[in-house]
């Protein structure tokens, strides 16, 4: 059994719904009214995407992206934004 792991991103959109996508699977996008619905839809989209690649004898991309959050303080902004 092979296990595939993909970095997935879900963001709120302007319609008070959610948009989900997988950066390493171009075109793999979905949406939902709630976070839970979007997660469910994204899992289904990933499953169909990967199944299609395997069925077409195409390579399944390996996750290569890195993701992290960078935090800055207002003290760090002061020297950059004079008069802040």
C-alpha positions in Angstrom: 0.0 0.0 0.0 1.3 3.4 -1.0 0.4 6.5 1.0 0.4 9.9 -0.6 0.6 13.1 1.5 -0.1 16.5 0.1 0.0 20.0 1.6 -3.5 21.5 1.3 -4.4 25.1 1.8 -7.9 26.3 2.7 -8.7 30.0 2.7 -11.9 32.0 3.4 -13.1 33.9 0.3 -15.2 37.0 -0.3 -18.5 35.1 -0.3 -18.1 33.9 3.3 -17.3 30.4 2.0 -13.9 28.6 1.6 -11.5 27.8 -1.2 -9.2 24.9 -1.0 -6.3 23.8 -3.2 -3.2 21.6 -3.4 -0.1 23.5 -4.7 1.6 20.4 -5.9 -1.4 19.3 -7.9 -2.0 22.0 -10.5 -5.7 22.7 -11.0 -6.8 20.7 -7.9 -9.1 23.3 -6.4 -12.5 23.1 -4.6 -14.7 25.1 -2.4 -17.3 24.7 0.3 -19.8 26.5 2.6 -17.9 25.4 5.7 -14.4 24.5 6.6 -15.5 20.9 7.2 -17.3 20.7 3.8 -14.2 22.2 2.0 -11.9 19.6 3.7 -14.2 16.8 2.6 -14.4 18.2 -0.9 -10.6 18.7 -1.1 -10.0 15.1 0.0 -12.4 13.9 -2.8 -10.7 16.2 -5.4 -7.2 14.9 -4.4 -8.4 11.3 -4.6 -9.9 11.8 -8.1 -6.8 13.7 -9.2 -4.3 11.1 -8.1 -6.5 8.2 -9.4 -6.6 9.9 -12.8 -2.8 10.3 -12.8 -2.3 6.6 -11.9 -5.0 5.5 -14.4 -3.2 7.5 -17.1 0.2 6.0 -16.1 1.4 9.5 -15.1 3.8 10.1 -12.2 2.1 11.3 -9.0 4.0 14.5 -7.8 5.9 14.3 -4.6 5.2 17.1 -2.1 8.3 19.4 -2.2 6.9 22.6 -0.8 7.7 24.0 2.6 5.3 26.1 4.6 5.8 28.2 7.7 4.6 31.3 9.3 6.8 34.3 9.9 5.9 36.7 12.7 7.0 40.3 13.0 6.3 42.8 15.7 5.4 46.5 15.5 8.9 47.1 17.0 10.5 45.5 14.0 8.3 47.7 11.7 9.3 51.0 13.4 12.7 51.4 11.8 11.2 50.6 8.3 8.1 52.8 8.6 9.4 56.1 9.9 6.7 57.9 11.9 4.9 54.7 12.7 
